[in-house]
Amino acid sequence: MPTPRKTQKQIAQRYAENLRYFKNLHPLRRARILLMLGCLFVGVAAAAIYFSRAQTSRRLELLGTSGGISQAHSRIAQDCKQCHDPALKVDPLKPAVVNSASIDAKCEVCHVQRTFHEADVAEGHSCVDCHHEHLGTGRMQQVKDVDCVACHGDASIMAVSAQKGLTLPAGDFVMKPPDSSLVYFQPLRPQLGYTQVFQSFAGKHPDFQIQRENLTDPNTLKFNHKLHLTAKDIPMVEGRKLDCAYCHKPDSHGAYMQPISYAKNCQACHSLQLDPTLPGFLIPHPTGSSQADSVRDFLLTLPTQYASYAAEKNGLTDPARIAAFVNLHMTAIRQRVRQGTDLEREVFYADASKVRVGESAEMNAQERALFPGCAYCHEVKPSAAQGPVVTAPVTPDRWFVHARFDHAAHITMKCEACHGQVLQSKLTADINLPDKTSCVTCHSPKGGVVSTCATCHDYHNKPPAPNVAAAPVSVK
């Protein structure tokens, strides 16, 4: 017969003397408790750190500093203190703040001789307000239209800017050309500055100042585009009829055109031929303010000039033959003019009857137009003290001080598509540049070509510089 099982009471009596078992600390139980508490603490700390970094990353992203450094700043990509203040700490529990003054100071270490925008700007802005870094390793993104329209689209801000401009000296608004070797066309600034309110280029963006105010080219050189491009009696040059590309050639970058010069663009037709019997005996065409002096020196030393020509061009070496050559041509000069002053007057002042133009056939060097006088192309003023004075022409190399242009981007277009008015232009005073309407044809949502503010404008101002063209005359 099986032994009867013990009751619960009998079993409990076995532990009657050990009721405090679970209250007694044991090394293993203590280690287990500490391990559990440690794991819990580490987990909470890890979650806090992750949350902190996520919040910091998000705030930095909102500041535009979460991505790679742009190509222009790649050399300092690993040296944050080049731009950022090491003392600036980002608190994940507070809104992120950028020390604009500190960053602007760092920007100006490299970007020298630049000031923010026009002098009449209503309120100064930090560099980082418009130039956003850490958005990728390519080119830094252009300033967005929203940054420009924030002011130029706000009538109240533009009103403040206009009033501020009235209190500032005119010299504060003279732009320093990026390239001091070039001459910039510097129009007179409007009384209220450039404060018209608009939202887009295709919208209410004002017409270009050249057309809006009917500005004129101050250049004193005389040139007739219509005559050169459309007249039937203009001879062919280098086997082709004159066209825009004969004179207007792109520079090495293709963005702008090379400067026009007499030697490259005019001499082939307009040789300064003094002696009808010697096509190669030419009056010099110097540049600068000493033009008249160089020509006058040439005329005063005509016998010497004829002798040099005989030796260099005709290959004469015998002094007697050279003297005979000089005497022959000097006699012809004396028969034509009575005295030196008459010859000087003939050379400096224009005589259209001397212009000899061929029919449509190509002419060689011997058949080019005879020299009609400096005044045929230049402004010549009489002077009792020093004789005729030739005004040195000043041809602007750049027409828009505040903007830029790239001819290479328009290479597929015909010149007349933008410069159509040139075919009717008879005066140098005509500024035959495209107007806003012709640009909007392509640069608009309808035309499909980009038309952002940064496409054309360089908005930073710079200290004044002396190399600017004379102030134009506005024709109303």
TAZI-V957778 format. One record per residue. N is the residue number from 1. NEAR is the number of other C-alpha atoms within 12 Angstrom. D_CENTER is the distance of its C-alpha to the mean C-alpha in whole Angstrom. Layout:
BEGIN
n: (N	N)
near: (NEAR	NEAR)
d_center: (D_CENTER	D_CENTER)
END
This chain:
BEGIN
n: (1	2	3	4	5	6	7	8	9	10	11	12	13	14	15	16	17	18	19	20	21	22	23	24	25	26	27	28	29	30	31	32	33	34	35	36	37	38	39	40	41	42	43	44	45	46	47	48	49	50	51	52	53	54	55	56	57	58	59	60	61	62	63	64	65	66	67	68	69	70	71	72	73	74	75	76	77	78	79	80	81	82	83	84	85	86	87	88	89	90	91	92	93	94	95	96	97	98	99	100	101	102	103	104	105	106	107	108	109	110	111	112	113	114	115	116	117	118	119	120	121	122	123	124	125	126	127	128	129	130	131	132	133	134	135	136	137	138	139	140	141	142	143	144	145	146	147	148	149	150	151	152	153	154	155	156	157	158	159	160	161	162	163	164	165	166	167	168	169	170	171	172	173	174	175	176	177	178	179	180	181	182	183	184	185	186	187	188	189	190	191	192	193	194	195	196	197	198	199	200	201	202	203	204	205	206	207	208	209	210	211	212	213	214	215	216	217	218	219	220	221	222	223	224	225	226	227	228	229	230	231	232	233	234	235	236	237	238	239	240	241	242	243	244	245	246	247	248	249	250	251	252	253	254	255	256	257	258	259	260	261	262	263	264	265	266	267	268	269	270	271	272	273	274	275	276	277	278	279	280	281	282	283	284	285	286	287	288	289	290	291	292	293	294	295	296	297	298	299	300	301	302	303	304	305	306	307	308	309	310	311	312	313	314	315	316	317	318	319	320	321	322	323	324	325	326	327	328	329	330	331	332	333	334	335	336	337	338	339	340	341	342	343	344	345	346	347	348	349	350	351	352	353	354	355	356	357	358	359	360	361	362	363	364	365	366	367	368	369	370	371	372	373	374	375	376	377	378	379	380	381	382	383	384	385	386	387	388	389	390	391	392	393	394	395	396	397	398	399	400	401	402	403	404	405	406	407	408	409	410	411	412	413	414	415	416	417	418	419	420	421	422	423	424	425	426	427	428	429	430	431	432	433	434	435	436	437	438	439	440	441	442	443	444	445	446	447	448	449	450	451	452	453	454	455	456	457	458	459	460	461	462	463	464	465	466	467	468	469	470	471	472	473	474	475	476)
near: (3	4	5	6	9	11	10	10	11	11	11	13	13	13	13	12	9	12	12	10	12	10	10	12	13	12	10	11	15	15	13	14	15	14	14	14	14	14	14	14	14	14	14	14	14	14	14	16	16	15	16	19	19	18	21	25	22	20	23	26	20	20	26	26	28	21	21	24	27	25	18	19	25	20	13	16	22	13	14	21	16	22	31	28	21	15	11	17	17	24	18	21	17	12	17	22	23	28	23	22	20	23	28	29	22	22	25	19	14	15	17	16	19	26	28	27	30	33	33	31	33	25	17	20	22	24	29	28	24	29	26	28	36	29	24	21	19	17	19	23	22	23	25	21	25	20	24	31	27	23	28	31	24	21	19	17	23	28	24	23	31	28	21	23	27	21	17	20	14	20	20	25	33	32	38	29	34	26	16	16	16	25	27	34	36	35	34	28	30	19	20	23	30	31	32	28	26	25	24	27	34	27	21	19	28	24	23	27	30	33	23	19	21	23	27	32	35	32	29	28	28	28	27	22	28	24	21	29	29	21	22	17	19	29	32	26	26	17	13	17	23	29	27	25	19	23	25	21	24	22	16	11	14	17	18	24	26	24	22	24	22	22	18	17	23	22	25	28	32	36	35	37	32	37	31	25	16	26	23	27	29	28	37	28	31	23	20	15	16	19	26	37	24	20	33	30	20	26	30	20	18	29	25	21	30	36	30	22	27	29	21	15	17	18	15	20	17	14	15	14	18	26	24	18	28	26	20	21	28	29	20	18	26	18	14	17	17	16	17	23	19	19	27	32	29	29	37	37	29	24	19	18	14	23	23	24	27	22	15	18	19	23	25	19	23	24	26	33	31	37	38	31	35	40	29	28	30	31	27	27	22	18	13	8	8	15	22	31	29	35	28	26	29	32	29	34	29	33	33	30	35	33	23	21	25	18	23	17	16	20	17	10	13	14	22	20	22	24	22	21	22	29	24	21	23	21	25	26	27	32	37	30	31	26	25	25	24	21	28	28	21	21	24	23	16	14	15	14	18	22	27	28	29	27	24	22	23	26	26	28	29	26	22	22	24	19	24	32	32	22	21	29	22	22	15	10)
d_center: (116	112	111	110	107	106	105	101	103	105	101	100	102	101	98	100	99	96	94	91	90	86	86	87	83	83	81	80	79	77	75	74	73	71	69	69	68	65	64	63	61	59	58	58	55	54	53	52	49	48	47	46	43	43	42	40	38	37	36	34	32	32	30	28	29	31	30	28	25	22	21	19	22	24	26	27	28	32	31	31	32	28	27	30	33	36	38	37	39	39	42	43	45	43	39	37	34	31	31	28	28	29	26	23	25	25	21	20	22	19	16	17	16	14	16	17	15	16	19	21	21	25	25	23	23	23	20	22	22	19	19	22	23	26	25	26	25	22	18	18	18	15	16	18	19	22	20	18	21	24	23	21	24	27	28	30	27	25	28	28	24	25	28	27	24	27	28	25	25	22	21	20	17	15	12	11	8	7	9	12	13	11	12	10	13	14	16	19	19	21	24	24	20	18	21	22	24	23	23	21	19	22	24	24	20	20	19	16	17	17	20	21	22	23	21	21	20	21	21	25	25	27	26	28	26	29	32	30	29	32	35	38	39	36	37	35	33	33	36	33	32	29	26	23	22	24	22	18	18	15	14	15	13	13	10	10	13	15	16	19	22	26	27	25	25	28	31	32	33	33	35	36	40	42	45	46	49	46	43	41	42	39	38	35	31	30	26	25	28	31	31	34	36	35	37	40	41	41	43	45	46	46	50	48	45	48	49	46	46	49	49	46	46	49	51	53	55	58	58	60	58	55	57	58	54	53	56	56	52	53	56	54	51	54	55	52	52	54	52	49	47	48	46	43	43	43	40	38	39	38	41	40	44	43	40	42	40	41	42	40	42	39	40	40	39	43	42	39	39	40	38	39	38	34	34	34	30	30	31	34	36	39	40	44	43	41	41	38	35	32	29	26	23	19	17	14	11	8	10	8	7	7	6	4	7	9	12	14	15	16	18	22	21	23	21	23	22	19	20	24	24	24	27	29	26	29	27	24	23	22	19	19	16	17	18	18	21	20	18	20	22	21	18	21	24	26	24	24	20	18	17	16	14	11	11	9	8	7	10	11	12	13	16	16	15	18	15	14	16	19	20	20	24	24	27	29)
END
